[in-house]
């Protein structure tokens, strides 16, 4: 499967952090938005970083994750963290508080 939306550029500091984790072969957990735009997670080692219609990291030589879809990388916020946080902060009640 492929992501259907356009790749959003990622801060170079984050890209550098991903490449460093790849070189270090660090095992960790990644939270991200999958192809269906649902929150997903995976644990493993980043084995490769590729640039094809956006920058992707590859976990354990199989799962590809687009960098702009990463919520957290080994516990630190990623490019999609702000989107995740906005969803978490949405008011869940639709009351009109001015009616009282």
C-alpha positions as CSV (number, residue, x, y, z in Angstrom):
1,X,0.0,0.0,0.0
2,X,1.0,3.6,-0.5
3,X,0.2,6.9,1.2
4,X,-2.3,8.8,-0.9
5,X,-1.5,12.3,0.4
6,X,1.4,14.5,-0.6
7,X,4.6,14.3,1.3
8,X,5.2,17.2,3.6
9,X,8.9,18.4,4.1
10,X,10.4,17.4,7.4
11,X,12.8,19.4,9.5
12,X,16.4,18.5,8.7
13,X,17.2,18.0,12.4
14,X,14.6,15.2,12.5
15,X,16.0,13.7,9.3
16,X,19.5,13.7,10.9
17,X,18.1,12.1,14.0
18,X,16.6,9.3,12.0
19,X,19.8,8.7,10.0
20,X,21.8,8.6,13.3
21,X,19.4,6.0,14.7
22,X,19.9,4.0,11.5
23,X,23.6,4.1,11.9
24,X,23.5,3.2,15.6
25,X,21.1,0.3,14.9
26,X,19.0,1.4,17.9
27,X,16.0,-0.8,18.8
28,X,13.0,1.3,19.7
29,X,9.3,2.0,19.3
30,X,7.8,4.3,16.7
31,X,4.2,5.7,16.7
32,X,3.0,6.8,13.3
33,X,0.0,7.3,11.0
34,X,-0.3,4.3,8.7
35,X,-1.6,4.2,5.1
36,X,-5.2,4.4,6.4
37,X,-4.4,7.5,8.5
38,X,-4.9,5.4,11.7
39,X,-2.4,5.6,14.6
40,X,-0.1,2.6,14.5
41,X,3.1,1.5,16.3
42,X,6.0,-0.7,15.6
43,X,9.1,-1.8,17.5
44,X,12.3,-2.6,15.7
45,X,15.6,-1.3,14.3
46,X,15.8,1.3,11.6
47,X,17.7,-0.5,8.9
48,X,17.5,2.0,6.0
49,X,16.4,5.5,5.0
50,X,15.1,5.9,1.4
51,X,14.0,8.9,-0.7
52,X,11.3,7.9,-3.1
53,X,8.2,10.1,-3.3
54,X,9.1,11.3,0.1
55,X,11.6,10.2,2.7
56,X,10.9,6.8,4.3
57,X,12.6,4.8,7.1
58,X,12.6,1.0,6.9
59,X,12.2,-1.1,10.0
60,X,13.9,-4.5,10.1
61,X,14.2,-4.5,6.3
62,X,10.4,-4.7,5.8
63,X,8.0,-2.0,7.2
64,X,8.3,1.4,5.5
65,X,7.2,4.5,7.3
66,X,7.1,8.0,5.8
67,X,9.0,10.5,7.9
68,X,6.2,13.1,7.9
69,X,3.8,10.5,9.4
70,X,5.9,9.8,12.5
71,X,4.3,10.8,15.8
72,X,7.1,9.7,18.1
73,X,10.5,8.2,17.3
74,X,11.9,6.3,20.3
75,X,10.0,8.5,22.7
76,X,10.7,11.9,21.1
77,X,8.1,13.9,19.1
78,X,8.2,13.6,15.4
79,X,6.8,15.7,12.5
80,X,3.2,14.4,13.0
81,X,3.1,15.0,16.7
82,X,1.4,18.3,16.4
83,X,-1.4,16.7,14.4
84,X,-1.8,14.0,17.0
85,X,-1.8,16.5,19.8
86,X,-4.5,18.6,18.0
87,X,-6.8,15.6,17.9
88,X,-6.2,14.8,21.5
89,X,-7.1,18.4,22.6
90,X,-10.3,18.6,20.7
91,X,-13.3,19.3,22.9
92,X,-15.4,16.2,23.0
93,X,-18.6,17.9,24.0
94,X,-20.6,20.0,21.6
95,X,-22.5,22.0,24.2
96,X,-23.3,25.6,23.7
97,X,-22.1,27.0,27.1
98,X,-23.6,30.4,26.3
99,X,-27.1,29.1,26.8
100,X,-26.9,29.3,30.6
